[in-house]
Amino acid sequence: MVAVFRFAPSPNGELHLGHALSACLNFDMARESNGRFLLRIEDIDPSRCRPEYEMQIYEDLHWLGLDWEEPVRRQSEHVDFYRTGLDALKALGLVYPAFLSRADVKARVMASEADGEVWPRDPDGTPHYPLEERGLDPEIAARRIAAGDRHMWRLDMEKALLALGDTPLWPTGHLPPRGGDRTGNLTRTYQEPSVLFSLSQGREGAAGQSLPLRGRWPVGQRGVNSALLSWLETGSGAPEKMDGAPSVWGDVVLWRWDAPSSYHLSVVLDDALQAVTHVVRGLDLMPATPVHRLLQTLLGLPAPEYHHHRLLKDEDGEKLAKSRHSTGLRALREQGISASDIRRRIGLVTGA
């Protein structure tokens, strides 16, 4: 099997040294394995992405000495494809429309914490979406959607984990807040690995056996049924099996009212469609991997190997980021710094 690597930047700012590290690592690892190197433009958010930044990405990467297969996949051109993924999860009953704005959620969090309660937050510090919103009457939700009310589509994490087996257990500190036994009646269609081809054609998944699943959370138990959600990680050197708990993210957003699809949904669909075998990206994205493994498993998509590499930091010890206006590659180039100098700065041997 040919190894396939990809570098997938968003054109919402200038590339910096951290991007150079990720791009060069993907390129070098593809070359060393006689594999393929792809470039994907993740421009799914029209409010933040700019054509001039996309053009600069091409210029910066060419300056670094990288080349890639054509055509480049641009996410903004494949919205219908991502919608088929959302529709597949809708058919499984695993997503729901969420009408609360960020301000609404913030108000509920403040009121709850004022009463001394601890509101769960995801690894990025964002408060979980209120779980009681999962139970909105479907007819009311349908009327609100038809009326044009702004909403997002969120993954029902409890149902998603339930769909993986009879007893999906949650990690310590992240049990369903209602506690006790909870038995649900779900139907999951077991799909063949070729499900992505079916999704890309806008059809339902491959025919399979539909089985009623019953799940329960026994009182007092802790843990998570993570066997299906493990992945092979090579970022620390020797390959190792990693497990994660997607529940720490709460009911993640899969589709936004102001931007089609979300990073979580589009990235797993694109990786599968493009037959990516090795995902090489920054260590800051490792916490999101359990969510990606969950979506891959629910949609019957293959699991790539993962390599989460070190992060480059500035003089203040903070990771380089567009939001911090870290020095861009173009500025470094204009200062007379060469591509070989860049490789030395990011800790890669010239020409490696």
C-alpha positions as CSV (number, residue, x, y, z in Angstrom):
1,M,0.0,0.0,0.0
2,V,1.3,3.4,-1.0
3,A,1.7,5.8,2.0
4,V,-0.3,9.1,1.5
5,F,0.5,12.2,3.5
6,R,-1.2,15.6,3.4
7,F,-0.6,19.2,4.6
8,A,-3.9,21.0,5.1
9,P,-3.5,24.7,6.0
10,S,-6.4,27.2,6.3
11,P,-6.0,30.4,4.3
12,N,-6.9,32.7,7.2
13,G,-3.5,34.1,7.8
14,E,0.2,33.9,6.9
15,L,2.1,30.6,7.4
16,H,4.7,30.7,10.1
17,L,7.6,28.5,11.2
18,G,5.2,26.0,12.8
19,H,3.5,25.5,9.5
20,A,6.9,25.1,7.8
21,L,7.7,22.3,10.3
22,S,4.4,20.4,9.6
23,A,4.6,20.9,5.8
24,C,8.3,19.8,5.6
25,L,7.7,16.8,7.9
26,N,4.8,15.6,5.7
27,F,6.8,16.1,2.6
28,D,10.0,14.4,3.9
29,M,8.1,11.5,5.3
30,A,6.3,11.0,2.0
31,R,9.5,11.1,0.1
32,E,11.3,8.7,2.5
33,S,8.5,6.1,2.2
34,N,8.2,6.6,-1.6
35,G,4.7,7.8,-0.9
36,R,2.5,10.6,-2.1
37,F,2.3,14.2,-0.7
38,L,-1.0,16.1,-1.0
39,L,-1.9,19.7,-0.4
40,R,-5.4,20.5,0.8
41,I,-6.8,24.0,1.4
42,E,-9.2,24.0,4.3
43,D,-11.2,27.1,3.4
44,I,-14.5,25.9,4.8
45,D,-15.0,29.1,6.8
46,P,-15.8,31.9,4.3
47,S,-15.7,34.6,7.0
48,R,-12.1,34.0,7.8
49,C,-10.4,32.7,4.7
50,R,-9.0,35.0,2.0
51,P,-7.8,34.3,-1.6
52,E,-4.7,36.3,-1.0
53,Y,-3.7,34.0,1.9
54,E,-4.3,30.9,-0.3
55,M,-2.0,32.3,-3.0
56,Q,0.6,33.0,-0.4
57,I,0.5,29.4,0.8
58,Y,1.4,28.2,-2.6
59,E,4.2,30.7,-2.8
60,D,5.6,29.9,0.6
61,L,5.6,26.1,0.1
62,H,7.2,26.4,-3.3
63,W,9.9,28.6,-1.7
64,L,10.5,25.8,0.8
65,G,11.2,23.5,-2.1
66,L,8.0,21.5,-1.8
67,D,5.8,20.2,-4.6
68,W,2.5,18.3,-4.5
69,E,0.0,16.5,-6.6
70,E,-2.5,18.4,-8.6
71,P,-5.3,19.3,-8.4
72,V,-5.3,20.8,-4.9
73,R,-8.5,19.9,-3.0
74,R,-10.3,23.0,-1.7
75,Q,-12.9,22.3,0.9
76,S,-15.1,25.2,-0.2
77,E,-15.8,23.3,-3.5
78,H,-17.1,20.2,-1.8
79,V,-19.8,21.3,0.6
80,D,-22.3,18.8,-0.7
81,F,-19.9,16.0,0.0
82,Y,-19.6,17.0,3.7
83,R,-23.4,17.3,3.8
84,T,-23.7,13.6,2.9
85,G,-21.6,12.8,5.9
86,L,-23.9,14.9,8.1
87,D,-27.0,13.2,6.5
88,A,-25.5,9.8,7.3
89,L,-25.3,10.7,11.0
90,K,-28.8,12.2,10.9
91,A,-30.0,8.8,9.5
92,L,-28.4,7.1,12.5
93,G,-30.2,9.5,14.9
94,L,-26.8,10.7,16.3
95,V,-27.1,14.5,15.7
96,Y,-29.5,17.2,16.7
97,P,-30.2,20.9,15.9
98,A,-28.8,23.3,18.5
99,F,-30.4,26.7,18.6
100,L,-28.6,28.3,21.5
101,S,-26.1,31.1,20.6
102,R,-22.7,31.4,22.4
103,A,-24.3,34.2,24.5
104,D,-27.1,31.9,25.5
105,V,-24.7,29.2,26.5
106,K,-22.6,31.7,28.4
107,A,-25.6,32.9,30.3
108,R,-26.6,29.4,31.4
109,V,-23.0,28.6,32.5
110,M,-22.8,31.8,34.6
111,A,-26.1,31.1,36.2
112,S,-25.1,27.6,37.0
113,E,-21.7,28.5,38.4
114,A,-23.3,31.2,40.5
115,D,-25.2,28.5,42.2
116,G,-21.9,26.7,43.0
117,E,-22.2,24.1,40.2
118,V,-19.2,23.1,38.1
119,W,-19.9,23.3,34.4
120,P,-17.9,20.8,32.2
121,R,-15.5,22.3,29.7
122,D,-13.7,20.8,26.7
123,P,-9.9,20.6,26.5
124,D,-9.9,24.1,24.9
125,G,-11.8,25.5,27.9
126,T,-15.1,26.0,26.0
127,P,-18.2,25.1,28.1
128,H,-20.1,22.0,27.0
129,Y,-23.4,22.7,25.3
130,P,-26.4,22.2,27.7
131,L,-27.4,18.6,27.6
132,E,-31.1,19.3,28.2
133,E,-31.2,20.9,24.7
134,R,-30.8,17.4,23.2
135,G,-34.4,16.7,24.1
136,L,-36.1,19.5,22.0
137,D,-39.3,18.2,20.5
138,P,-38.6,17.2,16.8
139,E,-41.7,18.9,15.5
140,I,-40.7,22.2,17.3
141,A,-37.2,21.9,16.0
142,A,-38.5,21.3,12.4
143,R,-40.7,24.4,12.6
144,R,-37.9,26.5,13.9
145,I,-35.6,25.3,11.1
146,A,-38.3,25.9,8.5
147,A,-38.7,29.4,9.9
148,G,-35.1,30.1,9.3
149,D,-33.9,30.1,13.0
150,R,-30.1,30.0,13.2
151,H,-28.9,26.7,14.4
152,M,-25.9,24.3,14.4
153,W,-25.9,20.5,14.2
154,R,-24.2,18.8,17.1
155,L,-23.2,15.2,17.7
156,D,-25.1,13.6,20.6
157,M,-22.1,12.2,22.3
158,E,-24.1,9.9,24.6
159,K,-25.9,8.3,21.7
160,A,-22.7,8.1,19.6
161,L,-20.9,6.2,22.3
162,L,-23.9,4.0,22.9
163,A,-23.9,3.1,19.2
164,L,-20.4,1.6,19.5
165,G,-21.4,-1.2,21.8
166,D,-23.6,-2.5,24.6
167,T,-21.8,-0.7,27.4
168,P,-19.8,2.4,26.5
169,L,-18.5,3.8,29.8
170,W,-17.5,7.4,30.3
171,P,-14.2,8.5,31.8
172,T,-14.0,9.7,35.4
173,G,-15.5,13.2,35.7
174,H,-17.5,12.8,32.5
175,L,-20.4,10.5,33.3
176,P,-23.7,11.5,31.9
177,P,-25.0,14.0,34.5
178,R,-28.3,12.2,35.1
179,G,-26.3,9.2,36.3
180,G,-27.7,5.7,37.0
181,D,-28.9,3.2,34.5
182,R,-29.8,4.6,31.1
183,T,-31.1,2.3,28.4
184,G,-31.7,3.5,24.9
185,N,-33.0,1.9,21.8
186,L,-30.9,2.8,18.8
187,T,-30.5,1.3,15.4
188,R,-27.1,1.3,13.8
189,T,-26.5,0.2,10.2
190,Y,-23.2,-1.6,10.0
191,Q,-21.6,-0.4,6.8
192,E,-18.8,-1.6,4.6
193,P,-15.5,0.3,4.3
194,S,-16.7,1.5,0.9
195,V,-19.3,3.7,2.6
196,L,-17.3,6.8,1.6
197,F,-17.8,6.0,-2.0
198,S,-21.5,5.8,-1.4
199,L,-21.4,9.1,0.5
200,S,-19.6,10.8,-2.3
201,Q,-22.4,9.7,-4.7
202,G,-25.0,11.2,-2.4
203,R,-26.5,7.8,-1.6
204,E,-27.1,6.0,1.6
205,G,-24.3,3.8,3.0
206,A,-23.7,0.3,1.8
207,A,-26.3,-2.2,2.7
208,G,-25.7,-3.9,6.0
209,Q,-27.4,-5.5,8.9
210,S,-29.4,-3.3,11.2
211,L,-29.3,-4.3,14.8
212,P,-31.1,-2.8,17.8
213,L,-28.5,-1.8,20.4
214,R,-29.2,-1.3,24.1
215,G,-26.7,0.5,26.2
216,R,-26.5,1.3,29.9
217,W,-24.2,3.1,32.3
218,P,-24.1,1.0,35.5
219,V,-24.2,3.0,38.7
220,G,-20.8,3.8,40.0
221,Q,-18.7,2.5,37.1
222,R,-16.0,4.6,35.4
223,G,-14.0,4.1,32.3
224,V,-14.6,4.2,28.6
225,N,-15.1,1.5,26.0
226,S,-12.3,2.8,23.8
227,A,-11.2,-0.3,22.0
228,L,-12.8,0.9,18.7
229,L,-11.4,4.4,19.2
230,S,-7.7,3.7,19.6
231,W,-5.1,4.8,17.1
232,L,-1.5,4.1,16.2
233,E,0.7,7.0,17.3
234,T,4.3,7.5,16.1
235,G,5.0,11.1,17.3
236,S,7.1,9.9,20.2
237,G,9.3,7.6,18.1
238,A,8.3,4.0,18.4
239,P,4.7,3.2,17.3
240,E,2.3,3.0,20.3
241,K,-1.4,2.3,20.6
242,M,-3.2,5.3,22.0
243,D,-6.7,5.5,23.5
244,G,-8.8,8.6,24.1
245,A,-12.1,9.7,25.4
246,P,-14.2,11.9,23.0
247,S,-16.7,12.6,25.7
248,V,-14.4,15.2,27.2
249,W,-15.4,17.4,24.2
250,G,-19.2,17.2,24.9
251,D,-21.6,17.5,22.0
252,V,-19.2,18.8,19.3
253,V,-20.4,21.0,16.5
254,L,-20.5,19.2,13.1
255,W,-22.3,21.8,11.0
256,R,-22.5,25.6,11.6
257,W,-25.1,28.1,10.4
258,D,-22.4,30.6,9.4
259,A,-20.0,28.1,7.8
260,P,-20.7,24.7,6.1
261,S,-19.4,21.7,8.0
262,S,-16.9,21.8,10.8
263,Y,-13.2,20.9,11.1
264,H,-14.0,17.6,12.8
265,L,-16.4,16.4,10.1
266,S,-14.7,17.7,7.0
267,V,-11.2,16.5,8.0
268,V,-12.2,12.9,8.5
269,L,-14.2,12.8,5.3
270,D,-11.4,14.3,3.3
271,D,-8.8,12.1,4.7
272,A,-10.8,9.0,3.8
273,L,-11.7,10.2,0.4
274,Q,-8.1,11.0,-0.4
275,A,-6.9,7.7,1.0
276,V,-4.6,9.5,3.5
277,T,-2.7,6.8,5.4
278,H,-0.6,9.0,7.7
279,V,-1.8,12.2,9.4
280,V,1.1,14.3,10.5
281,R,0.1,17.4,12.5
282,G,0.9,19.4,15.6
283,L,0.7,18.1,19.1
284,D,-2.0,20.6,19.9
285,L,-4.4,18.6,17.7
286,M,-3.8,15.3,19.5
287,P,-6.7,15.9,22.0
288,A,-9.1,16.1,19.0
289,T,-8.1,12.7,17.7
290,P,-10.6,10.7,19.8
291,V,-13.4,12.8,18.2
292,H,-12.0,12.0,14.8
293,R,-11.7,8.3,15.6
294,L,-15.3,8.4,16.8
295,L,-16.6,9.9,13.6
296,Q,-14.4,7.5,11.5
297,T,-15.9,4.6,13.3
298,L,-19.5,5.8,13.1
299,L,-19.2,6.4,9.4
300,G,-17.3,3.3,8.6
301,L,-14.2,5.2,7.5
302,P,-10.6,3.8,7.7
303,A,-8.3,4.9,10.5
304,P,-4.9,6.4,9.4
305,E,-1.8,6.4,11.5
306,Y,-1.1,9.5,13.4
307,H,2.1,11.4,14.1
308,H,1.7,14.4,16.4
309,H,4.9,16.4,16.2
310,R,6.4,18.9,18.6
311,L,5.3,22.5,18.6
312,L,7.5,25.5,18.0
313,K,7.3,28.3,20.6
314,D,8.1,32.0,20.7
315,E,10.3,33.8,23.1
316,D,7.4,33.9,25.6
317,G,7.1,30.2,25.6
318,E,3.8,30.3,23.7
319,K,3.2,28.2,20.6
320,L,3.5,30.0,17.3
321,A,0.0,30.9,16.0
322,K,-1.7,33.1,13.5
323,S,-3.8,34.6,16.3
324,R,-0.6,35.8,18.0
325,H,0.7,37.3,14.8
326,S,3.8,35.1,14.8
327,T,6.3,36.1,12.1
328,G,5.2,34.8,8.8
329,L,7.4,32.9,6.3
330,R,7.0,35.8,3.7
331,A,8.5,38.2,6.2
332,L,11.4,35.9,6.9
333,R,12.0,35.4,3.2
334,E,12.0,39.2,2.7
335,Q,14.6,39.5,5.4
336,G,16.9,37.4,3.2
337,I,16.5,34.1,5.1
338,S,16.8,31.1,2.8
339,A,14.8,27.9,2.8
340,S,17.8,26.0,4.1
341,D,17.9,28.5,7.0
342,I,14.3,27.8,7.7
343,R,15.0,24.0,7.9
344,R,17.7,24.6,10.4
345,R,15.5,26.9,12.5
346,I,12.8,24.2,12.7
347,G,15.2,21.5,13.5
348,L,15.3,19.6,10.2
349,V,18.5,18.8,8.5
350,T,18.9,20.6,5.2
351,G,17.9,18.4,2.3
352,A,16.5,15.7,4.6
